Structure formats: C-alpha cells, structure tokens
Amino acid sequence: MTDFSRRSFFKTAALPVGGIGGLAGLAGATETVAKPAAATSTNTAALRWLDGDAPALQLGATLGLPWPRGQHQKTQDFHAVDTQGRPLPLQTWPLATWPDGSLKWTAHALPAGVDIGTAPVVHPGKGAAVASMKVSVKEQPDFIEVDTGIIRARLPRQGAQLIHSIERDGRELLSSCTLVAQTDDKPDAESGGAITHTHFQSRTTQLTVEQTGPVRAVVKVDGQHRSAAGREWLPFSVRLYFYAGAESVRVMHTFVFDGDDQQDFLRGIGLRFDVPMRDELYDRHVRFAGEAEGGSRGLWAEGVRNLTGLRREPGAAVREAQLAGRATPPLEQWGPQVCKLQHRIPAWGDYTLSQLSADGFQIRKRTKAGHGWIPAAFGRRAPGSGYIGGATGGVAFGLRDFWQRHPTQLDIRNAHTDAAQVTLWMHSPEAPAMDLRFYHDGLGMETHQQELEGLEITYEDYEKGFGTPAGIARSSEITLWVLAATPTRERLVQMAAAVQTPPQLAAHPSRYLQAGVFGKLWSLPDRSTPTRQKIEDRLDFLFAFYAREVEQRHWYGFWDYGDIRHTYDADRHEWRYDVGGYAWDNSELSPDIWLWYSFLRSGRADIFRFAEAMVRHTAEVDIYHAGRFKGLGTRHNVQHWGCSAKQARISTSANRRFYYYLTGDERIGDVMREVLDVDQKLDKVDPVRKIAGRVDKGPWPARIGFGTDWGSLVANFMTEWERTGDVRWRNKLLRGMKGIAAMPHGFFTGSGGYEPTGPNEGALHNVSGNKLSASHLSAVFGGMEMMTELVELIDEPAFKAAWVQYCELYNAPRDEQVKALGAPHGGGTVLSVGHSRLSAYAAAQKQDRALAKRAWGEFLADQRFGARPLKTTRIAGPLVLNPVEEAPWISTNDTAQWGLAAIQNLALVGEHLKD
C-alpha cells in the first residue's frame, strides 16, 4: 500500500510547469516543479505569476480580473504599476457585467519586453503616462499590417497565405506562412489497393481585426483547406496575437473535421513558412529543444555545415563561435586546410524531429531530397521547439503540448538554399492516418429494443449513424519568434519553456472570493479542525490521483489529451477504456467544474494547467462545431464522439466560462457563442428519446428537462447576457424561471414544453399535469452552480422558492417528501452525497441549523467513497503490463461530485461541521 497523504503528495507528486501545459506535469515528467500558491496574500490587489516567479521571457500577458457588483462602471479607466510602483502600459476591455451594468470581469493586456515584476497591480483610474512602444494596425485594401515596434507583419486578405511576411529592422525573416494538410483515401495498406494521397493548402475567406492595440492586437483569419482539384473542406480559424514590444507572434489554430470518416483519413495538418537564409552555410544554425532533466533542459544544436570533428582543425575560435550560434571569424583566421576545403564538407539541408508516441522522439537529417536520412539523436519527450537561421537572423518556433498530443513533428527543409522551409505538424504525416470511423459495426442493433439491450450490457447508448466525428474540432497553440540573430542556447531553452507553459498572470484566490464571482459556493482551504483537515486532505488526494493517472495510464494523444476516464475495471487493473459508456469521461458529472472550483480556492498552478488542458479538449473534441449536431456535445464513450446521446449537458458553457473569464481567451469565447442556439436542436435530437414513459412535448416546439437540459441552457444564456448586456438573454432566462415557478411542483415537475424561438422564446409550459418527477442527474451537470448564480442575478422570488424547495427535498426523508409534495418525488438515493450540497444550500438560505446538520450527515455518511483510506495499491508482475498504483474505489463520477459537495458544503454550512 502506498500512503498518498497531503504531505507525501507535495513531497513526491508536485507537478512540473512544463507538463500539462497541459497535463505533462501531472505526468510526473522531469520538469521544473510548480509551486502551489498560497491561499491568501497581504495584498489581494497584487497579481501573481501563476507558476511562481516572474518568467525569464516577457512575451506579453493577458488575464481576466473580477470586480464586486456595483464597484466600477463600464467607462472606468484602469492603469497598471510594476512591483516597485512604476507605471506599465496597459490595455483593458470588458468581459462581463453585473445586472446593474457595472463591471464584473475585465481583461487586461501587458506588453512584451518590459519588466512587469513579480506582483504587478491593476488599479482603477487613470495612471501616469507611459512612454513605450505601441502595437499598431494599418488596414489596406489587400492586406493588414501589424507593427509591434520590433517586428512588422503583413497579412493578406485573400489567398493561401496567413502571413505574407514578417520583417525586423527592414529585413524579411519569415514569409509565405500557410496551413497544409494531407489525407489518404484508405486508413492503411491492409485495406487493399494503392493509397491515394491528397494535399491541401489554406485559403482565406475572411480577415477580421479584433483588437488594434495599443498593447495587444488580434487578427482572426478564417478559411478552408483546398486541394489542387478544387475540393474545399477542413474549415479553420486562426488568431494571430501581437503584443507591443514583442518579437514573437502567438498563433491559435483551430480546425473542424467536416469530412466523411469512411474515406477522409487525415494524415497530416500543419503550419508552414519560409525563412530566408543569407548567411554562409557554416554560419547557419539548427536547433531543437530537448527534455528537461534535473531543472535544466537539453538542446540539440548544429550548423548546416559543421566545422567540428573534422580531420583538419579550423581553430578553437571558429569552433566555439559556431557552437554558440555566433558568426565565425573571417576565413583568413581559419586553419588553412579547412579554409581551402570547407566546400567539401557536406551541407545538411533537411531536418526532422518526430514525436510519434508520448515516450520517444527522434531527430534525423539528410543533405537534401533524394539522399538518405541519417539518425542524429533520440530522446523521450521533446517540448516541440526549434530554430532555423543564422548569425544575421532567423525564426524560432514552438508547438505547445508537443509530446502530449503525439503524433507531432517539426520539419526543416532546404536549409542549404536561399530559403529554408519549416513545418510544424500538429499531426505528423509519418504516423498512421487518423481513423475516425466508429469502432464497431453495430453488433446487430437495428431496433430501439436492441439498442436498449446494448445499453443494458455495456452502458453504451448506440444508434446507427450517430457516432460520427463530422463536426468535431481541435485547437493548437504555436509561438513564432522573429529574431535578429541566432539566440543563445540558454535563451532558446527559455523559449521552449515559454511554449510549453505560457506565462500566465492571475489574481489571488481571496480576490476571486471577495468579488463574489462564480457564486457563493466556495471558500478558501481551512484545516483548522480534524474533520476539515480530513476533507482537505481527500480533496488533495483526489486531484493528485488523477494527475498521476494521466501519466500512469498515458492519457495522451492528438484527440485524447485533456480528457480522463470514467470508470475503473478492478479485474483488469485498468480503466474501462473499451467498454461502451464507461470509457472517456466527456465532462460527465462535471469534473471540469470540480477542477475550476479547486483552482479558485487554492490558486494552484498544477490544478489550473490540468483544467486548462481539459477545457481545450472538451470545448473542441467533445462538442460538434458543424453539421447535424452543431452545438451539442457527446456523452461518455469509447470514442469521444461515439455515443448517440448528443446533449447540451456536455456542450454547456458551465464547463468553460471559468477559463474564459480568468484568461480572456477568444477561442473559448467562440465556443460559448456556438452553443447559444443549441436549444433549437432539442426536438430533432431529443436527449431522452429512448426513455420509455417520457412526457411528450404537447403543442410546443420541443420538450425540455429542467435539469440537464434547461440547466445547461441557463449557463449559455447567462454567460452571453453577462458578456454583452443584451436583455434578450435575460428575458429568455426570465421566461424559463417564471415557467418553472408556475409548474404544479416547481422543479419536481421534471420537464415541460419549450419555445426555443419566437416572441416568447425561452418559455416553459406544463405538459405533465400534476405528475411528480425528479432525476438524480438534474443538478449534477452545472445545475447546482448555475441556479445558485441565477437567483442572485435575477430577482424572481417564486423561482428562488422553487429552487430552494428542490434543494431541501431532494435528499429529504420519504415522509418529508410526501408531506411537501403529496408523494415521493421518485429521484431515488443515487448521488446522495453529491446532492448533500443542495441540502446545504437550502440550509444556508433558510438559516436552518437542523437542515445544515442533515446536509453534513448526508455527506459524511458515505462509506463507499468518502471514507476510503487515502492509499493506493501497487500492482506489478504478470497481472499488468506495467506496474501501476491503483485505487479501484475511485470513479470520476464520484470524484467530481464528492469534490464539489466537499467544497460547497464547507462554504455554505461550514460553521455547522462538528468533529
């Protein structure tokens, strides 16, 4: 048995910064250890660098800050100062407002190349003038030009190029930046017959300037990939971020798979650009960053024409200069034989770093096309960064989550010519093509009854044609540096670290709490009593367990990274990765929300990075962004898109709004906009269409459940109302609130007829008569969190009373249910621990000590999950492929719901917790 207490967790499982820029850190990979943040600070107005100290490279930073209701109006000015109180350039824009129109969230951008300090502060009011570089945007009929003060980029409005060129000091150092893709018409050679490869290149359809500075400029490029034959597909959206004083460009790339999974086997997709090569071959330098060991990161560094290891000596100064990436001394200072015969030394033009699995990469090179590849180096986990250029300039580049999202690849071609070509492959063309076909043939399930039999045995909700990947997406983050000279080895290593874990500013937990954002359902960690200590230890243990599982179970890969598994198979000592509805979790029972509340209360970087990787996955892969199911998400399955239950409870903004407000991330903002009209799909893709005895929709356009359906829509509408102030969304919410309040049994009516559009959009109508109905799932997909925020934002007393009633009675003894409702509500006792937080909420609202005591009784009575010892068992030998540390009693459903109940009960009725 392995004791996994809080003390041993921080001692042995502290998470690396370079990991889970995603989950790598959770991998226990050999990276720099992240420092858990303190829960409080003497200056709650001061910001902090999420991962500890101020970053070595200042690339420009953006963050979201919360404000209490009524404190600042939308016209409020803000200014920033560094740690010593000196003014900093600042750009501010609103992210959300309170119902009274006052600011709720603001986003702030700080420039690159400026010493921001370890604890900058953003203050309300105008500050001192700051003389500094500004980013500028000039719009022309055919292109847009962005100037950071260091680099100048030209972005065409049409054509194949995302970036025509980037100049520095008047010299073009990057050009012809495009997107490329490759597909096969068969998944592999076993399919029989020759495989036809088709190549595609980007075509811009729209260029949009979203921000024009003065600190941060954002340009969005939308388009599709096009083949030589004229086929257009794989729509993409690319945002280019420019910061004042920056020599780098941040690229956020998103594509949607909108093909036929039976014949479109995507092999490679990448970003490609050219780098002019002006230096002599021996003054051209190639770099690839390596894995970090013991706090330092390795680097593979060579010249295009190497001057070391020769039979004749060029001179120590020559060798040292080339190794350092500096221009070599004049030829007359070289050894005479090398000076005379240097043209006989091979020039290596082509280089590839391929990461085809999570545990191995290879670097190889060749002189040029048509000649053999030579193995050059091997390693375990590459951070995905490199450089090509010379003493007079070049480009450094990096792809985030490189090894975590394998198969990936970095290519440099033609470095011996006048222009090297670089391709950052988000999916390597050397790996097998993506095979996104459904994983079984239907197993003879043709009728509804047969589908129910499948659900009975494997928990898989199968329906022919529903397990399609058409419409899923993936986003990738790339950084490009346009440099005046080859960077030092130390600086390039810093760049690689910044790619894998982009520096992120954040507020202190106490500031989020005091502002009242995300409701009143969380508090700061408190270990002041033995029982509180045990709860906090278990919360730490559960996160550490999943962090460890990511590495132990290798939950990596292009489509998989960021998700976690649903249920464990103790017999196989493995998660049920191949069993119907028990495999990938796909946000089932809100692990996303559990993680974000855990971050808010602790401020820990490791939790943030874990949740960040999850939101990148669930916002893209688990949601449809085009096609028949656009706006809907997919329930848990062997494949992320495999289940026929396409539901709003997975795509809901409840899972994503945390990250958006904390970072101001535009891509997540896009996704939350995409799901706004998902209520119009609820009739065509009824989430309970297979359930016998369900209530019909009556004369209304759709039928909707009050929990997993309407509760999910609440998050979508509420977020858009906060973001825009558009009363349409408030009115849509209010009509639903009034509808539920008017039901015979409020939330216990269960469902109603729904009007998704029209003059009465959002209205709910009784179609159940006096029937009672309750589901154990209604409150566990963000319902609890969204309803408690909603009643604070919109004053509708009858609705609040209905919600408090639901919270009080769901876990209530049967006689209390009968007394209040006339009969038991039928929700059963499943997830009673998770629902203890509903009891706690009702107790807090009613100031009812007895109800608070009941809530803690419901929570602490759990012997199946909440009382298990915080230990794992080591399984080794022939029982498993690799040794594992397991805790078979842990499931993701229980973890998320127990974690949320623990956090929320402590906040709501913590004073009633007795030892």
N, C-alpha and C positions, 0 to 999 in steps of 0.2 A: 504494500500500500504506500502511496506517496501522499504525504501531508501537503495540502495546497492552501495553507493559511494565507492571510493577508501578508504577513511578514515574509514568508517564503516566496510569495508572488512577486513582491517588489524586489526581492533579492535575486530571483532566478529567472523571472519572466518579464523583466522590464522590456519595453518594446522599442525597437530601433526606429529612428527618424526616417532612415532611408527605406524602410519597409513600407508597409501598407500605405504608402502614398497612395497608397493603398495598404494592403494587408501584409506587406513584406515584413514589417516589424513584428506583426503577430506571428510571423513565421519563426521567430527566434533566430532570424538570419543574423549574420555577423555584421551589424551596422551600428552606427552611433546610437547610444541609448537615449531615448526620450525621457525627459524629466517630468514626472507627474506634477501638475500645477497645484499650488496652494489654493485652498478654497476661498480664502479671504485675502484682502490686501488693505494696507493702511490708506491707500489712495485708490478708491474704486473708480475714479475718473481716468486713471492711467491705463493705457493699453499695455499689452504684453505680447511678446513673440510666442506663439503657441508652443513651439518645440524647444523653448528655453532661451538661450542667449540670442542677441541680435545676429542676423545672418551675415556671413562673410561677404556676400554679394547683395547689393540693394538693387533689385530688378524693377522696383515699383510695387506698390502694395495696395490692395483693396479690401475693405472689410465693412461689415454692417454693424451699426450701433443702435441699441434700443433707447427709448425715451419714455418716461412716465406720461400717462394721459394728461393732456392739458398743459404740459410744460412749455412746449415750443410750437409755434405756428409754422405753416409750410414756407413762409417767407423768411424764416430765421436764417441768419448767416452763421457760419462756423469758421473757426480757424484752428490751426494746429501748432504745437510747440514741441521741440525735442526734449530729451531728458534734462537738459540744462536750461530749459525755458526759452530757447531761441526759436524764432518763428520758422515754420516749414510751409512750403507750398501745399495747397490742399484743394481738392475738387470734391464737391458734395452734391448729392442728388437724393430725393426721397425714394424710399422703397415701400413704405406703408404709412397709413394714417389711422388714428383712432376715429371712432364715430363722430366726435366733435370737430374733426378736421385737423386736430393737432398731430404733430409728427409722432409716429410710433417707431418706425425704423428709418434710419438714413444710411446711405452708403458713402464711403469716403475713400478717395484715392490719394496716395502719396507718391512722389516721384522716385525715379531711379537715380543712382549715383549720389545720393545725399545721405549723410549720416543721420538716420532717424533716431538712433539711440535705442536703449532697451525698454524704455517706458514712455513713449510719446503720449501726448494728451490732445484730444479734440475738444475745444471749448466752444460754447455758443458765443455769438457776437463777432464783430469784425476784428481782425488782428492787424499786426504791423505789416506793412508792405514787404514783400519778399522779392528781392532781385534774383531771378533764377531763370533757367531755361524753361521754355514752354513748348508743349507739343502743338503743332498747327496742322490744319487740314485745309487743302485747297481743292475745290471741286471744278473740274474741267468737263467739257462735253464728252470726251472719250476716256477719261481716266480721273482718278483721285490721287492726290499727292499728300503724303503724311510725313512730317518732319519732326523728329524728336529733339532736334538740336545737336544730335550726334549722327544719326542716320536719316536718310530720306528715301521713302518707298513710293513707287509708282504702281498703282493698282488699276488695271484695265476694267472698263465697264462690261466688255464683251470678250468672247474668245476663250481659249483654252487656259490662259494664264491667270492664276490667282494674284501673282505678283510679277509684274514685268521686270522690275529691277529694284535693287536697294543699293544706294550709294553711301559712301562715307568719305568725307574730305574730297568730294568731287570725283572719286573713283568708284566705278561699279564693281561690287564684290559679290553680289548674288543676282541671278537673273533667271528668267523662264521657269518660275515656280508653278507647277501644275499638280493635279491629282492624277494618279494612274491606277488602273485595276486590270485584273486578268481573270477570266473564267474558263472552265473546262465544260464540255458538254456531257462528260461522264465523271463519276466520282473517283474512279481508279481503273487500272488496267484489267482488273478482274471482271469488269462489266462487259468485256469483249469488244473487239474492234479498236480502231485508232481513236485517240482522244484529240478533239479539235480545241485549240486554244484561241481565245478571242481577247484582244487587248482593247482597253477603253481609256479615254482621256477626258478630263473635266471640260465642261462647257458652262460658262457663267450665264445665268439668266437674269440675275438681279444683284446690284451692288447697293448697299444701304449704309449710310453713315449714321451710326447710333450715338456716338459721342464725339465732340470736337475739341476737347481739352478744357482748361489749359494744362491739366496734369495728365489726363488719360484720354486717348482717342480709341474708338472702337468702330471697326468697319466689318460688316457682315456680307459674306459672299454666298449666294445661293445658286445652285445649278444642278446639273445631272452629268453622268458619265456617258460618253458617246463613243461608239465603235466606228471604224473606217466605213462599214457598211451602212451607217446611219442609225443604228439602234441606240436609243437613249433610255437609260434606267439608272438605278442606284442614285437617287437624289441625295444631295449633300448640302450641308450648311457649315460654313467655315467662318469663325470670327477671328479677326486679327486685332490684337491688343498692343497699343503703343503707349509708352509712358515717357513723360518729359525726362530728358537726360539719359534715356536708355539707349544702349547699343544692341538691344535684343528685341525680338518680336515674339509674343506668345500667340500660339495658334491653337484654337479649339475646333477640332474637326468632328463632324457628325455625319454619318451616312445611314440611309434606310435601305434595308434589303426588301426590294419590291419585285423580286423575280419569281420564277417557277422553281420550287425546290426539287422537282423531278428532272430538270435539265439545266439549271443555272447553278454550277458548282464554283463558287467564288474561291479563287486560289490566292490571289494577292491583291492588296489595296494599300496604296502608299502615297506619300508626298515626295515630289521630285523637283530638284532645282539644279542649276549650273553655277559653278564657281570659276570665274576667270583665273587662269594660272599665269602669272607674269614672271615669277622667279625662276632662276635656273633650277634644273632638276634636283640638284643636291641641296638647294635651299627651299624645297617644298616638303611639307611635313604632314604626316598622317598620325592621327591619334584615336584610340578607343579607350574609354574608361573601363576599369575592371572592378572586381568585387572588393568590398571593404573588409579588412581584417584588423582586429585589434585597434579600431579607432582611426585607421588610415586606409585610403582607397588606392588601389593599384592603377597603373596606366600603361598601356601598350603604345610605344612611341617609336616611329621610324621615319626615315627620309624616303622620298620617292627613289632617289639614287643614294644608297647608303655609302658612307665613307669610312665605316668602321669594319674591323675584321678582315681587311684587305691584306694581300701578300706584301704590299708596299705601304709605308707609313705616310699618311698625309700631313701629320703633325698634330700634337695634342690640342692646340688652339682650334684647329679645324674640326677635329672630332668633338670636342666639347661644345662648340657652337652649334653643330648640327644636332647633337643630342638635346641641347637646351632649347632648340627651336629658334635660334638666332641666325642671322646671316653669317655665312662663313667668311673668313678673312679673304682678301684678294688672292687670286690664283698664284701670283708670284711668291706668296708666302707659304704655299703648299710644298710638300715634298715633291721634287721634280718628276719622279716616275708617275705619281698619282696625277699631277697636273697634266702631264703629257698624255696619259692613257685613261683618264676618267671617263671618256666617252665609251670605253669598252666595259664599263660597269653596267649591269642591267638596270634599267629603269622600270620600276614596278608601278603599273598604271591602275590596276584593279584590286579592290579590297572588299571583303565581305565579313561581317560579324553576324552570325546566325545563332539565334536562341530558339531552338526547336522544342525544348522542354523546359520545365522550371529548374532543372538541375544540371544543365550543361550548355555551354556556348563554345563556338569555335571561330577563330579568326583564320582566314586563308587569303592568299594573294596570288596574282599572276602578272606577267609582264604586260599582256594585252590580250584581247579576244583572239581566239584561235590557238592559244597555247595553254599548257596545263596549269592547274591550280596547285599551289604549294601550301601544305598546312603550316601555319605560322604560330598559333598559340591556342590554348584551351583554358577554359575556366568553368566556374559553376553558374554564377548569376551575374550577368552584365547589367549595369544600370542604364544602358541604352544611349550613351552619349559619345560623340566623336568630334573630330575636326579635320578639315582639309584646307590647305592654303600654304602660304609661305611667309617669308620674313616681311613682305610688304602687304600682307593681309590675307584674310580667308574667312571661313564660316565655321563656327562651332554649332552643334545641333544635338538635340536630345529628345527622346520619346519616353514619356512618363509610364511607369508600371511596365517596363520593358519585359523583364523576365516573368513577372506575374501574369501577363497577358500573352504568353507564348502561344503560337509560334510567331516570332518577330525577327526583324532583320535590318541591318544597316549596310547599304551598298555605297561604295565609292568607285566610280568608273572613270577611265581616261585621265587619270591624274598626271600622266606624262605628256598630255596635249595642252592646247591653249585653253581648254575649259574642262574641268572635272565635273562629273555628274554625280549627285548624291540622291539616294532614295531611302527614305525612312519608311520601311514596310511595317504597317500596323498589323498585317497578317502576311507572313513570309510566303513567297511563291515557291520556296523549296519544300514546304510542308505539304502534306496531302490537302487536296481541295476541301473546302468546307462542305460537309454533307449534312444538310439541314432537313433531310427527309424524316418523316415520322418514324419512330423506332420499331413499330410492329405493324402487321398487316390487317389489324382489326380483330384478329382472333375469332372471326365468325360472328362478330357483333353487328347485326343488321337492324335489329328491332330495339325499341325502347326497353323491353323487358330484358333482352340480352345485355344491353348496356348497364342496366342496374345490377345484373349478375357480376359483371366485371368490377363495378364499384364495390360490391359486397366482398369480393375476394382480394383485390389489390388496392382498393381505395382510389382507383383511377376513374375519373369522370370522362369516359371516352365517347366521342361522337364523330362519325366519319366526316373528314374534311375540316374539322375544327383545329386540328393540331398543326396548323400552318405557321411557318416563320414569316410569311409575307407581311411586312409592316413593322417588324422589329428593327431596332437601331443600335448603334454603338458609337460612343464618343471617345475621342483620344486627344491627349494634350501634348503639344510639341513646343519646344522653345528653340529659336534660331538666334545666334549671336553673329553680328557682322563686325569683324574685328580688324583693326589696323595692322596687326602683326600676329604671328603665332603666339598664343598665350603661354605663359609659363606652365610647367607641369602642375604646380600647386594650384594655379588659378583654374585650370581645366578640371581638376578634381573638384574644386568648389562648384563649378558649373554643373558637373554631373550630380552633385548632391542637391543643388537647387532644382534640377529637373525632377529628380525622384521625390523630393519633398519640398514643394514650393513654399517659401517662407510665407507664413500667414499670421496676420495680426488678429487679436481677439480682445474682448473685454474680460474682466474678472467675473467669476460666477455671481458674486454678490451684486454686481451691476445688472445682470440679466434679471436676477430675482427682484431687485428693488424697482425695476422698471415695470414689472407686472406683465411682461410679455409671455406668451405661451401659457396663459392661465396661472392659477394659484395652486398647481398640483405638484410642486416640487419644492424642496428646501435644501439647504447645504448639509453635507455629511456631518453627522453628530455621533460620537462614540462615548458619550458621557455616562451611559449606563450599560450594564452587561447585555441586556437584550438589544439595545441599539447597536452595540458593538457586534453582536452576532449577525444582525441584519446587514450591517455594512460589510462585514467580512464575507457574507454569502454573495452580496452584490459584486464585490471584487472578484471572488472566486469564479462566478459565472462568466463574467467578461473574460477573465484570464483563460478560462477553459476554452471558450470559442476562439480566442486569439491563438491559442496553442493548436486547436484543431485545424485551423486554416493551413498551417504548415504540416502538421502531422498527417493530415488526410489529403494534402495537396489540392486544396480548393482553388486552383489556378486555371488559367486558360482564357482565350480570347472572349468567349461568350460567358464563361462561368465566373470569372474573378469578381469578387464583391458579394456573391451570394453565399449562403450557408445551407446546411442540410436540415431536413425536417425531423426525422425520427431515426432512432438507432436500432440496429439488429444485434442484440447481445449474443446470439448464437454464432454469428459470423464475425463478431467483434468489428463490425463495420456499419456505417450508416446505410440506410436502405436506399442506396443510390439507384437501384434498378427496379424498385417496387412501386409501380403506379403513382399514387398520390403521396407517397412518403419520402420522395427524393429531395429535389431542390425546394427551398422554402418559399421563395417568391413573396416575401413580406407577410406570410401567414401569421396571424395573431400579433402583428405589429412589433417585430424585433427592431425595425427601424426606429420607431418612436421610443422604445426602451433605450436604445443606444443614445439617441439625442438628449433625452432627459438625463441620462447618466453623464453625458458631457456637460450639460448646462450646470449641473450641481457640483461637478468636480473640476471642470476646466482642463481635464487631462487630454494631452495631445494624442496618446495612443487610442483613446476612445474616439476622438474626433476623426483620426485617419481611418479607423475601421468603418465608422459610419459614413465617411466621405466615399470610400470605395463602394459601400453598399448602395448609396444613393445614385452613384454613377451607373451602377449595374441595374438596379430596379427601375430607375427612371427611363432606361433605354431598352434593355433586353426583355423585361417583363411586361412592357406596355406596347401596344400597337400604335404606330405613328402614321400609318397609311392603310388604305384598303378597307375591307369589310368590317373589321373590328376596331377601327381607329378610335382611340380614346379609352379603350377597355384594356384591362390587364388580365393576365392568365394565372389561375390558381396553381398551386404547387404540383410538380410533376417530374418525371424522369428527364424530360426536356423542358426548358424554361417556358416554351411556347406550346407544350404538348397537351395540356388539359383543355377539355371542351368548355369548362366553366370560365367564360370571359366576363370579368366583373369589374365594376367601378371600385370595389373594395381594395383592389390591388393597385389601380392607377391613381387612387385618390391623392390629392395634394397634401393630405395629412402627413404623409411619409416624407415629403420633400420640402415643405415650407421652412423647416428649420435651417437647412443648408442654404437656401436662397437668402434668407434674412441675415444669416451670420456672415455670408461672403458676398452677396450681391451678384451671384453667378447668373449670367444671362441665359445660358443653356437650360438650366433648371427652370428659370422663369418661362422659357419657351414651352417646356413640357407641361407646366401647370396651365398654360393657356390652351394647349392642345386638348386637354380633357374637359374644358368648360362645357362643351356640348354633348358630353357623353350620356346625359340623361335622355337624349333623343334616340339612343340605341337600346333603351331598356325594354322596349316591346319586341323589337326584332331579335334581340339576344337576351331573353328573359333569364336571369340567373337562377330562377327556381323552376324553370320549365319542366324539369324531370321529377319534381316532387309531387307525389300524389296528394290530393286534397287541398292543394293550394287555392287561395282565394283568387277569383277571377278579377279582371280589371274593371268590370262593369262597363258603363258607357264612356269611360275616359280613355285617352290615348294609350296609357300604359298603367301597369301595376307596379307598385314600388314598396319595398320593405322599409320600415322606419329606421332600421339599424344599419346593416351592411350596405344598403343602397342609399337611402336619403342621408344617413350619417356621412357617407363618403362624399356625396354631392355638397354637403354643407362645407366641407373643407375647401372644395373647389371654388364655390361661390364666395365664401367668406374671404378667402385669400385674394380673389380678384377685386372684391369690394375694397379691401384694405389697400391694395396696390393702386387702384385707380380712383377711388372715391365715387365711382359710378353707382348711383342709387338703384339702378336696375337690379344689381345683385343683392343689395339689401332687401329690396322688395320681394325678390324671388325667395330669399330666406324667410322673410316675414310671413309670406303666404303659407309656406310649409309649416312654420311654427304655429300659426293660427289654426291650420288644418289639423295638426296633431292634438292641439289643446281642445279642439271641438269633438274629437273622437269619443265614443262612449267610454272607453277605458284608457284614453291617452295613448302612451307608448305601448301599453298592453293590448291595444287593438291589433298591433303587429304590422299591418300593411294597409295601403289604400290605393284608390285610383289617383292617377297623377297626370298633370298637364305640363309637359316639358316646354311647350312654346305657346305663343299666342298672348292675348291681352291679360290672361290670368296665369301666366307661366309660373310654375312652381307650386301651384295649388294642389292640395291633397284632399281627397274625398273619401268618405266612409263607404266601403263596399263589403264590409264584414258583418254588418248588423251589430248585434250585441256580443259577438263572439270574442272570446279571450285568446290571446296568442302571445307567446314570448319565445325568443330564441337565445340560446347560450352564446351565439355569435354576434348579436346585435351591437354590443358595446365594446367589442374587443378588436375592432379594426379602425381605431381612431374615434369611435363614437363617444366614449367617455371624455376624451380630451376635447373634441370639437364641441360637444354640447355644453360643457362647462365654460368654454370660452364664449360660446354663442350667447348664453344667458347673461354674461357680463357686458356684451357689446350691444345687444338689442333688448330693451326693457319690455318684455312681454310676460306679465305675471302669470297668466294662465299656462303658458308653455313651461315656464320655470317650475310651476307647481306640478305639472305632469312629469317633468324630468325628475324632480326630487322624489315624487311618488315611485317612479320606476326604480330609482336607485335604492330607495328604502325597502321596497317589497320584493325585489328580485331574489335576494338571498333570505328573505324573511321565512320564519316557520310557516308551515302549511296553514295553521289556524289563523295567522295574521293575514295571509293572502286571502283566505276565504272571507274573513271579516271585512276587508277593504274592497275586494273585487267581486265577492259573491261566489267565487270558486277559485281553485288553484290556477295560476297563470299558465302552467304547463312548460315552463322553461327548464325544469329539472334542476339537478345539482351539479351538472358538468361545469367546470371552470369556476367553482365557488370561491376559490382563492383569488382568482383574478377579479371576480365581482365583489370581493370584500372592499375594494376601493370605491365602489358605488355606495355601499353602506356607509363608508367613512365620509363620503361627500354629503350624503343626506344628513348624517350626524352633525357635520360642520355647519350645514345650512340651518338646521333646526336647533343647533346648540343642545343636542340630546346626548347626555353622558351615557345613558344606557345603550343607545344605538352605537355610540363610539366603542363601547366595551364589546358589543356584538361584533362590530367590524374587526376588532383585533382578535376576537375569538375565532372568527371565520378564517382569518389569515394564519394564525398560529396553530390552528388545529390540524394543519396539513402535515401528515406524517409520510405521505408518498414522495413529496418533493422538497418541501421546505424544511424538513428535519433531518435529511440525509447528511451523513458526515462529509465534510469538505475534503474529500480524498479521492484520488484516482488509483486505479489498479494497473500495474504493468503486465501486459500480455506479450509473451515472446515465444520464440521457438516455432515449431511447425503449426501452431494454432493460427498464426498470422504470417503474412508476407514479410512485414517489417514490424519490429517491436512497437507497441502503442501503449499510451496511458489512457485508460478508458474510465468513464463514469456512466455505466449503462442506464442509470436512472434519469439522466438528463435528456430532455427533448426541447426543441426550440419553442414549441407552443408554451410549455410550462415555464421555460426560462423567461420568455418575453412577458408573459402575464404575471408571473411571480415578481419579476423585477419591477414592472410598472406598479403592481399593488404595493410592494415594499416602499418604493419612492413616494407614491401618492398618499398612502396611509400615514407615513411619517409626517408629511406636510399638512395633511388635513386634520388628523386626530393624534398627532404625536404626543401631545401632553397627556393623553389618556393611556399611553403604553406603560404597563407596570411590569416590573421584574418578578 
